[in-house]
Amino acid sequence: MSAVVGHVAELSVPLDAGKVRCTACARYCAIPPGSHGFCFVRKNVGGRLELLTYGRASAVQVDPVEKKPLSHFRPGTRVYSIGTVGCNWRCLYCQNAEISQEHEIVGRALSPTEAVRGAVRLGCAGVTFTYNEPTIFAEYARDVIREAHRAGLFANFVTNGYMTPEAVDFLGPELDAVSVDFKGSGEPGFLRKYVSAKGVEPIWESAAGLARHGTHVEVTDLIVPEVGESVEATRTLARWVREALGRETPFHLLRFHPDYKMLDRPETPVATLERLHAVAKEEGLDYVYLGNVWGHPLEHTYCPGCGAVAVERFGFTIRRWRLDAKNRCRSCGHAIPIVGRLSPDYEPAFATPVR
């Protein structure tokens, strides 16, 4: 196999003795010549940091935007999802471990232009960077995003948020939306043991920084039973979201499914998610959702003004759309902060939307 030729990684600074510091993620790896960072895809080649996965996609798929999950951004649209190998976390339950923990640089060639052509050809409204942590291939993502914008598409990240201020400034002006995925409510002990991350502060700073750049931000929180279901940690996170991002920020509590090295762990009990949902609502968040529990009433968007169901969902499908042309509740007129409208041509899998 021929050697992989990388792309210059702009998020980097030179150090003494030929070392280079990566400034993409909060690990700030100091990388000697010939070595790579924690993510395995950013390598010091002759004193210059290179991104080995530039233009090399290991996973490409068309998804509904609701799968990301984004419930308040461009509802009912499809996105061209792109992932590469490598990650800056070591989640013991990772459902994409076959690519995120891959050390060999593999994947099919997919230039920014080719990615956008594929998205347009398949009728997608946007491009999404997901499946592994997109921060580690920020330069590739940035170039795809610029091509996407030229073609009239939006772009979003599904990210763990473990970025640097440099990465936030690099990506923030480009990104239209992000889903920032906290794990175990960002409780420090959980992050250290199950994720190999040192703390939650970089995630908080990144989410707030992206919001300041005008990026639409939604927050997800994976609840792992017994080891990552702290009421106090969820309360702390919900309070931070309200204070730093605003009470209208969508907050998704996600059900855990056993995978990778945690196959012996049960799924999160629905009662646990419901209890934590109540905690987040107590902290003043207007839009709190349960994820990975299809058919549950807490998948819906409820109007904070009158309590009526404003958007009825089943999994990733919108079943009823009860907002007017300005995204106001049809029952009381309260404005629901959703970016974009449901297309009149939207064809759900289960029922006809009511407009």
C-alpha positions in Angstrom: 0.0 0.0 0.0 1.4 3.4 -0.9 2.0 6.0 1.8 -0.9 8.3 2.6 -0.2 11.9 1.6 -1.7 14.4 3.9 -3.0 17.9 3.6 -1.5 20.9 5.5 -3.3 21.2 8.8 -3.8 24.9 9.4 -4.8 24.4 13.0 -1.3 24.0 14.3 1.7 25.9 15.6 5.4 25.0 15.4 7.4 24.1 18.5 11.1 23.6 19.3 13.0 20.5 18.1 10.8 20.0 15.1 7.7 19.3 17.2 4.3 20.8 16.3 1.3 21.5 18.4 -2.1 20.7 17.1 -4.7 23.3 18.0 -7.8 21.5 16.7 -9.0 19.9 19.9 -8.6 20.5 23.6 -5.9 17.9 24.0 -3.4 20.3 22.3 -1.2 17.4 21.3 2.6 18.3 21.1 3.6 15.9 18.3 7.3 14.9 17.6 8.4 14.4 14.0 7.0 11.2 12.5 4.3 10.8 15.1 0.6 11.6 15.1 -1.8 13.0 17.7 -4.3 11.2 19.9 -6.7 11.1 17.0 -4.3 9.2 14.7 -5.1 11.4 11.7 -3.0 14.5 12.3 0.7 13.7 11.8 3.9 15.6 12.1 5.7 15.2 8.7 9.0 17.0 8.7 8.0 19.6 11.2 4.6 20.3 9.5 1.3 19.0 10.7 -0.7 17.1 8.0 -4.3 16.0 8.0 -4.1 12.4 6.6 -7.9 12.0 6.2 -8.4 15.1 4.0 -10.7 14.0 1.2 -10.9 10.4 2.5 -14.4 9.5 3.7 -15.0 6.2 5.5 -18.7 6.6 5.8 -21.2 8.4 3.6 -24.9 8.3 3.9 -28.1 10.3 3.4 -30.0 10.9 6.7 -32.9 13.0 7.9 -31.7 16.1 9.7 -33.7 15.0 12.7 -31.3 12.1 13.1 -28.4 14.4 14.0 -30.4 15.2 16.1 -31.6 18.7 15.1 -35.2 19.4 15.9 -35.2 23.1 15.4 -33.2 23.4 12.2 -34.4 23.0 8.7 -37.1 20.4 9.6 -37.9 17.6 7.2 -34.8 18.0 5.1 -32.2 15.4 4.2 -28.5 15.7 4.7 -25.4 14.2 3.1 -23.6 12.7 6.1 -19.8 12.3 6.0 -17.4 10.7 8.4 -13.7 9.7 8.4 -11.6 7.4 10.6 -10.2 8.6 13.9 -11.4 10.4 16.9 -10.2 12.5 19.8 -12.3 10.5 22.3 -12.2 6.9 23.4 -15.9 6.3 24.2 -16.2 2.7 25.5 -19.8 2.5 24.1 -19.1 4.0 20.7 -21.5 2.8 18.1 -19.1 3.8 15.3 -16.0 2.3 16.8 -15.1 0.5 13.6 -14.2 3.8 12.1 -13.6 6.1 15.1 -11.0 3.8 16.6 -9.4 2.8 13.3 -5.7 3.5 13.3 -5.1 2.9 9.6 -6.0 5.7 7.2 -8.7 4.2 5.1 -11.6 5.5 3.1 -12.7 6.3 -0.4 -11.6 9.5 -2.2 -14.2 12.3 -1.7 -13.0 15.8 -2.5 -15.0 18.8 -1.3 -16.4 19.2 -4.8 -17.4 15.6 -5.1 -19.0 15.6 -1.7 -21.3 18.5 -2.7 -22.1 17.1 -6.1 -23.2 13.9 -4.3 -25.3 15.9 -1.9 -27.0 17.8 -4.7 -27.5 14.6 -6.8 -29.2 12.9 -4.0 -31.6 15.8 -3.2 -30.0 16.8 0.1 -30.4 20.3 1.5 -27.2 20.2 3.5 -24.0 18.4 4.4 -23.4 16.9 7.9 -20.1 15.8 9.4 -20.8 13.0 11.8 -20.1 9.3 12.8 -16.7 10.3 14.1 -15.6 13.6 15.6 -15.4 16.2 12.8 -13.1 18.6 14.7 -10.2 16.4 13.9 -10.7 16.9 10.2 -11.6 20.6 10.5 -9.7 21.7 7.4 -11.4 19.2 5.2 -14.8 20.0 6.7 -14.2 23.7 6.2 -13.5 23.2 2.5 -16.6 21.0 2.0 -18.7 23.6 3.8 -17.5 26.4 1.5 -18.4 24.3 -1.5 -21.8 23.5 0.0 -22.6 27.2 0.6 -21.7 28.0 -2.9 -24.2 25.4 -4.0 -26.9 26.8 -1.7 -26.7 24.0 0.9 -26.3 24.3 4.7 -23.7 22.6 6.8 -23.7 21.2 10.3 -21.5 19.3 12.8 -22.4 16.5 15.2 -19.6 17.1 17.7 -18.5 16.2 21.1 -17.5 19.9 21.5 -14.0 19.1 22.7 -12.6 21.9 20.6 -10.2 24.8 21.2 -10.9 28.5 20.9 -8.8 28.4 17.7 -11.0 25.7 16.2 -14.2 27.5 17.2 -12.9 30.7 15.4 -11.9 28.6 12.4 -15.2 26.8 12.1 -17.7 29.1 13.7 -18.1 31.5 10.8 -18.6 28.6 8.4 -21.1 26.3 10.3 -24.8 26.8 10.1 -25.7 24.4 13.0 -24.2 22.1 15.5 -25.4 19.4 17.8 -23.1 19.4 20.8 -23.1 15.9 22.3 -22.4 15.8 26.1 -21.9 12.4 27.6 -23.2 11.5 31.0 -24.3 15.1 31.4 -20.6 16.1 31.3 -19.9 14.8 34.8 -16.1 14.9 35.1 -15.6 11.4 36.6 -17.7 9.8 33.8 -15.8 11.7 31.1 -12.4 10.5 32.5 -13.4 6.9 32.9 -15.7 6.2 29.9 -14.5 8.8 27.3 -10.9 9.6 28.2 -11.6 13.3 28.3 -10.1 15.5 31.1 -13.1 17.7 31.8 -16.2 19.4 30.5 -15.0 23.0 30.4 -13.8 22.9 26.8 -17.2 21.7 25.7 -19.0 24.5 27.5 -16.6 27.0 26.0 -17.0 25.6 22.5 -20.8 25.5 22.6 -20.9 29.1 23.8 -18.3 30.2 21.3 -20.1 28.7 18.4 -23.3 30.4 19.5 -21.5 33.7 19.6 -20.5 33.1 16.0 -24.2 32.8 15.1 -24.2 29.0 14.7 -27.5 27.4 15.6 -26.8 25.2 18.7 -28.7 22.2 20.0 -27.4 20.1 23.0 -27.6 16.4 23.4 -26.9 14.4 26.5 -26.3 10.6 26.3 -27.6 9.0 29.5 -25.7 5.8 30.3 -27.6 3.8 33.0 -26.1 3.6 36.5 -22.7 5.2 35.6 -23.9 8.3 33.7 -27.4 9.2 35.0 -26.6 11.7 37.8 -29.5 14.0 38.6 -27.2 16.7 39.9 -25.0 16.5 36.8 -28.0 16.8 34.5 -29.3 19.7 36.6 -25.9 21.4 36.4 -25.8 21.0 32.6 -29.4 22.1 32.1 -28.7 25.2 34.2 -25.6 26.0 32.2 -27.5 25.6 28.9 -30.1 28.1 30.1 -27.6 30.6 31.4 -25.0 30.4 28.6 -27.1 29.5 25.5 -30.7 30.5 26.4 -33.8 28.8 27.6 -35.0 28.2 24.1 -32.0 26.0 23.3 -33.2 22.5 22.3 -32.0 19.9 24.8 -32.0 16.2 23.9 -31.7 13.4 26.5 -30.6 10.3 24.5 -31.2 6.7 25.4 -28.1 4.5 25.6 -27.8 1.3 23.6 -25.1 -1.3 24.4 -22.2 -1.3 22.0 -18.4 -1.7 21.6 -16.9 -2.4 25.0 -20.1 -1.9 27.0 -22.3 -4.7 25.6 -23.2 -5.9 29.1 -24.8 -2.6 30.0 -28.6 -2.4 29.6 -30.5 0.2 27.7 -31.4 3.3 29.7 -34.7 2.8 31.4 -37.3 5.1 30.0 -38.3 6.1 33.6 -34.7 7.4 34.1 -35.0 9.6 31.0 -38.4 10.9 32.1 -37.0 11.8 35.5 -34.1 13.7 34.0 -36.4 15.4 31.6 -38.3 16.7 34.5 -35.1 18.0 36.0 -34.2 19.9 32.8 -37.6 21.4 32.7 -37.3 22.5 36.4 -34.1 24.4 35.4 -36.2 26.5 33.0 -35.5 24.9 29.6 -38.4 25.3 27.2 -37.6 22.5 24.7 -36.5 19.2 26.2 -36.7 16.0 24.1 -36.2 12.3 24.6 -34.2 10.6 21.9 -34.0 6.9 20.8 -37.4 6.3 22.4 -39.6 6.2 19.3 -43.3 6.8 19.9 -42.8 8.6 23.3 -44.8 11.8 23.8 -41.6 13.7 24.8 -40.4 13.5 21.2 -42.8 16.2 20.4 -42.3 20.0 20.5 -44.7 21.5 23.0 -45.6 25.2 22.9 -44.3 27.0 26.0 -47.2 29.4 25.7 -50.2 27.1 25.9 -48.8 23.5 26.2 -50.2 22.4 22.9 -48.3 20.0 20.7 -46.7 22.3 18.1 -44.8 19.6 16.2 -45.6 15.9 16.5 -42.8 13.4 15.8 -42.3 9.7 15.6 -38.5 9.0 15.6 -37.0 11.0 12.8 -40.4 11.6 11.1 -42.6 14.7 11.5 -46.2 13.5 11.7 -48.0 16.8 12.3 -46.9 20.4 11.8 -49.1 22.7 13.9 -47.3 26.0 13.2 -48.3 28.9 10.9 -46.3 30.4 8.2 -44.1 32.3 10.7 -43.6 29.2 13.0 -46.1 30.4 15.5 -48.3 28.0 17.5 -51.7 27.7 15.8 -53.3 27.5 19.2 -52.0 30.6 20.9 -49.6 32.4 18.5 -46.4 31.8 20.6 -43.3 31.9 18.3 -41.4 28.6 18.2 -37.7 29.1 17.5 -37.3 26.8 14.5 -35.0 27.7 11.7 -36.8 27.1 8.4 -40.2 25.7 7.6 -41.5 22.3 6.8 -41.7 22.0 3.1 -45.2 21.5 1.6 -43.7 18.6 -0.4 -42.6 16.8 2.8 -43.7 13.2 2.7 -43.6 11.5 6.2 -43.6 7.8 6.5 -46.6 7.5 8.8 -49.1 10.3 8.4 -50.0 13.5 6.4 -48.8 16.7 8.2 -51.6 19.0 9.4 -50.7 22.6 8.5 
